[in-house]
């Protein structure tokens, strides 16, 4: 299949199974973020809660788009994604997947709500850094640091945002609600007694929101992983989206070249001039490939080169337009953005995922959500705060998590559902009875997992990549 030798095809299947396993573990690792509040407020029984959460996670992946997935793919440098040696690609995929699974499973086993996003991104960075030491890496490039910085920002800010917004929302609820409503929502649930219907409806709605947006954000990371596998191992079939006519490339390239021609090169430095030259060379190559296309498709053996040229044009244009020396108007910059985006621009050829990939990941995440949830549910529901979770605390934490994750997904940024929800619950505990209401040991363990996740996952994937490159 795909014209692969038997051993490589078997390795391809193993890699895809590992990606599904990562998303399955992600499902039961992060389930607590959605179901802990409805379980501990008696709004839903555990079985109903996890099945409903799994279904909403499934829908979140199906309907979530691929912006976050492509953010994951674009963390790695162009050179690593177009490495002609298929065994190097397999080494890349296996090392980042296994390191992510090992850390995720370990933290789940000990009941620690660590971030699957942190784990995956750390694993990708470890592979990129290891690749930068290999002979084929150009100029030591191993990581797309501009994209990494953008993602780091969203991951580091998420717990702070979750904590502060939850505190603010609790304060607003105390001020906005009537005395009777306050007494209801700020009371602790009675054992085996369901909350008032309107409170229950809100808690189920917020659980639904967190579950859906968790699939919308975290599920896309699994899609990105599978696309890394397919692009790395069978690029002739998956390097480009073949649904689009290659002739339509010419319109985008012409518009880009016309805009670049407006730049006064006498004001530019050496780096900017190199970027313009690289853009023009890649544009020329793409025009040639489009011209030589057959039956409305770029030839299979040329698709990897076409992908490389599109990525190089996109990366160099980003650097160029962000330079203070480039004298382009806002209108010209908007034209460049339009002709390189994933809707009508060049990246519609590279930023895509087949429906079967999305469906496979959505099933893995949804099924994973329905098992293994209890360990972290207990931590989130019982061990962050000293007092029992109230209705207001559960709703506030989940509303903050759902809205923030949904917003991040809209901007194509991966954020940590775990950090958002656990920090939100911590914020509600502090808002209720002060900082002494937090259980110091649990908070310390969560912070320790948060601090260690990146270096450990980077080290694991770095070591595994070197090992797999040695044996493959």
N, C-alpha and C positions, 0 to 999 in steps of 0.2 A: 504493500500500500504506500502511496506517495512516492513510489520509486525508491524506497529505502531498502537497504540490506536488512536481513532478518534481525541481526543483533541490534542494529540501530533502531529498528521499529519497536523492538521489545523495550529498549531504553526509553523511547518516546512514550510508550504506554505507562512505564513506571513513573516517569516524570509527571504525566498528567494525573495519574492516581495520587501522587504525592501532593499535587496542587489541590485536588479534591479533599485529601486528608487534612491539609492545612485549613481549608475552609470549614470542614466538618468540626475540627478541633476549635476553630474560631467560633463556631456556632454554640457549642456547649460551654466554651470558656466565657463568652460574653452574654449568654442568655440572662444571667442574673441582673444585668443592667436594665432589662425591660421588665422582668417578672417579679423581682424581689418586692417591689412596693405593692403590687396588687395581691401578692401572696400574704405579706405581713399585715396588710390592712383588711384581710378577709374579703377582698373584692372579687377574687376568683380563686378557685381551688387550684393547687399546683398543676394537676394534669391538664385542665382546661387552659391555664395560663401559658404553659410551655407549648401546647399545640397551636394555640392562637398566635403566639409570638413567632413560632416557626413558620406559619403560613404568611404572616406579615413580612418576615424576613425574606421569604421566597418572592413575594410581590415586589419588595424593595429592590431586589437585584434585577428582576425582569424589567421593571419600569424606570430604573435608575440612570440609564445612559451609560457613557463610558469615560466621562471627563476625568474622574478619579483614577480609573484603570490606566489611562494614558499618562497620568502624572507618575504612576509607578513605573511604567515602561520607560519613560523619558528620564528617569533618575540615572540610568546607565548611559555611558558614553556611546556615541555612534559606532566607534570601532568594535566594541564588545558585541553589539547587536548585529554587526555584519561580518563577524569573524567567519571565514570560509571553512574553518575546521569544525565539523559537526561535533566532534568529541569535546572540544573546548566549550561549545554551547551546552552540552550535556553536563559538563563539570560545573558550569555556571548555575544551571537550573537546580541540580541536585544539592549543591552546597547551600544555596540560599533557602531552599525549601526545607531541607533537613534541619538546619539551624533554627529556623522559625518554629518548626513543629516541636523540636526538643525543648525550647524555652517555653513555648505556650503550654505544652503538656505538663512540664515541671511546675510552673506557677499554678496551673489549675489543680494539680495533685495536692499542693500545699494550701489551696484555697486562697491564693493571692490574686486580687483583681488587677493584673498587669495589662498592659496595652498590646493587643495584637498588631496594631499599626506601628508602634515603636519597634516591635520585634521584626516585622517584615522589612521595614525601612533600614533598620540596623543590619539585617542580613544582606540586603542589596548593597549597602555601603561597604560592607566587608568584602563582598565579591569584587566590587569596583576598585577598592584599594589594592586587593591582591592582584587584579588584572593590571593595574598601573605598574607593577613590578615585572610584568612579562615583556619579552622582547618585542612583541607585536604592538604594544601600546605606544602611541605617538605622543611625544612631549610629556610622558608620564600621566596622560589623561586616564583617569579611572572612574571618576564620578562627575556627573553634571552638577557642579556645586551651586550654580544659580538656582536650579530646581530644588536641590537639597536644602538650601537656606530657606526657601519659600515654605517647604514642607516642615522643616524644623520649627519655624515660627508658629505654624498652626498647631503643631503637637505640644510645644512648650506652653503656649497661651491657653490651651483648652482647659486644663485643670483650674487655672486662675479665673478664667471666665466662668466656668461652672460654679465655683465657690462663691464668687462675688455676686453673680446674678441670682443665685439661690437665696443668698442673704437678703438681697434687695427685694425679691419677690415675696419673701416671708414678711418683710416689713410692710410692703404695700398691702398684702392681704389683711394684716392686723388693722391697718388704717381704713381700708375700703369696705370691709365686711361689717354687717350689723352685729350687734352683741350676740344675738341668737345664733347666727351663722358662724361666728368665731368660736363659740362654745362647741359647735359640732365639728368643725374642720380641724381645730387645734386639740381635740381630745384624742386619747389613745384608744385604739380599737379594743372592743371587748372580745374575750375568747369565744371563737366559733360563732360570732355574730356579725352579720354583714352590715356595712355602713348604710346610711340613708341613700336612697336611690340616686339622687343628684350627685352626691359625692362619689358613689360607686361608678357612675357613668363617666365622670371626669377622670377618675383613676384608670379606668379601662381605656379611655380615649388616649391618655398620655402614654400608657403602656403600648398601645397600638402605634402611636407616633414614634416612640423610641425604637420599636421593633422594625417598623418600615424604614426609618432613616438609617438604622444600623445596617440593614440589607443594602440600602441605597448607597452607603459609603463603604462599609467593610466588605460587602459582597463584590464591589467593583475591584477591590484589591485582588481577589481571587481571579477575576476576569483578566486583570493585568498580568498576573502570574502565568496563566495559561497562554496568553498572547506572547509573553516572553519565550515560553517553551516552543510554541509553533514557529515564531519568527526565527528563533535560534537554530532549530533542528530541521524544519522544512520551509525555508524562506521562499522557495519557488512557488509555493502554494499560498503562503500567508503574509509575505512581505508587503503586499499591496492589496487594497480593496479593488477587485477586478470588476465591480459593478459599474464603475465609471469609465467613460470613454477616454483613452489617453490623449485624444486630440483636444479635449477640454483643458488639458494642462497648459496648452499654448496661450490661452487667454490670460491665465494667471501670471505666467512667466512674462508675457509682453507687458502687462500692467506693472509688474515689479521692476522690470528693466527700465521702463519709461520713468518710473519714480526715482530709481537709483541714479539715472542720468542727470537729474536735477541737482545732485549734490556737488558742491564746489570742492573738488579734491585738493585744491591748493591749501585748504584750511585743515586738512586731515593729517593725522599721524601715520606712522608705519603700520600699526595694527589695523586701523580703519581701512587703509588702502588694501591690505591683504584680505580683509573681509569682503570688500567690493570685488576684488579679483576672484575670490573663491565663489561668490554668488554668481558671477558671470560665467565662470567655468562650469559650475553645476547646472546652471540654466541652459547652457549650450548642450551639455550631455543629455539633459532631459528632453530637449527639443529633438535631438537626434533619435533618442529611444522612442519617442512618440511617433516620429516620422516613419520609423521602421517597424511599427507595431503591425500585427496581423490579426484579422478578424476582430478588430476593435479592442484588442488586448495587447499589452506589452508582453513580449516573449518571456517565457518562464525563466530562462537563464539570465535575463537582463533585469528582472524585477528587484533583485537585491541591490543592484547598482542604482536603480531608480529610487528606491527607498533611501539609500544613502544620500543621494543628491537632494532629495526633498528635505531630509533632516538637516543637512549641512546648510541649505539655503535658509531654512527657518532659524537655525541657531545663530548664523552669522547676521541675519537681519535683526534679530533681537539685540545682539551686541551693538550693532551699528546704530539702531534707532535710539538706544539708551545712552549713546555717547554725546557728550556736550559739544563736540566739534562738528556734528552733522547738522547742516542748516536746512532741515526739512520742516515744512509747516505741519500743523496738526492734521490738516486734511490729507497731506501726503502720508503721514504716519498711519492714519485711519485706513487709507487705501492699501498700504502694505499689510496691515492687520487683517483686512478683509480678504486679501488674496493669499494669505497663508493659514487662515483659520480652518476648523474642521467641518464647516458648513458648506462654504462655496470656494474655499481656498485650497492650497496644495495639500494641507493635512487631512483632507477628506479621503485622500488615497492611502494614508498611513494610519490614521487614528480610527480604528474600527474594530469590531469583534463579531464573528459569526454568531447567529442566534443560538446554535447548539452549544457554544461555549458559555454563553450567558445562562442558558437553561441548566446545564450541567452544574455550574457553580451555585445557582439558586437552589437547586435540589440538595446539594451538599451542605450548604449553610442552613437551609430549612430543616433538614433531617438532624443535623448536628445540634440545632437549637432544642430539639425535643428530648435529648438525652444528656446525662452527666451534669445537670444544672445545679444540683443541690449544694455542692461544696462552696461555690462562690456566692450563691444566694444567701447562705447562712452568714457569710462574712459581711455582705452588703446590708442585710436586714438586721443583724444582731450585734455586729462587732465594731462598727464604725462609731456609733454613738452609745452612750451609757443608758439613755432612756429609750423606750419603745418608739418605733416610727409612728408618727401621727399621720392623719389623712393629709393635712396641709403640707407636711414635709415630703411625703411620697409624691404628691401631685406637683409640688414646686420643683423638686429635683428632676423629675421626668420631663416636665414642660420645658425647663431650661435645656436639658440634654437634647430633646427632640428638635427644638427650634434651632439650636446652634449647629447640630449635625446636619440638619436639612440645609441650612444656609451655607455651610462649608461645602457640601456636595454640589450646590449650585455653582460655586466658584471653582470646583474641581480640586479641592484641597482635602487630603485625608486627615481626619482628626480621630482622636481616641474616644470611642464611646465609653470605655471603662473609666477613663479619667474624668470625662464630663459628668457621668452619673455619680461615681463615688465621691468626687469633690463637691458635687451638688448636694448630696446627702450630708456630707461633713458641714457644708455651709448652713443647711437647715438646722443641724444640731447646735451649731454655734449661735445661730439666730434665736433659738429657743431658750437656751439656758447658759450661753457663754461657752468659752473655749474649754472649760473644765468638763463639759458634756461629751467631749471626744474621748474615746479609748486610746490612750497613748500608744500602747503596744501595736494595735492594728494599724493606726495611722503611720507609725514608724515603719512597719513592714511594707505597707503600700508605697510609701516614699522610697524605701530601699529598693523595692522592685522597679519603681519608676526610674531611679538613678542607674540601676545596674542593667536594665534591659538593653539599652543601646550598646554599651561596651561589650557585654557578654555576647549578644547576637552578632556584633561586628567581628569579635574574636572567633566565634564558632564558624561563621561563614568564610572568613578569611582562611582559617586553618583547613576547613573542608575543601575549599576551592584549590588550594595548593596541593592537597592530598589527591583529589580527583584528577587534577592535571597531570600528576605524577603517574597515576595508575592507568589513565585512559589514553 
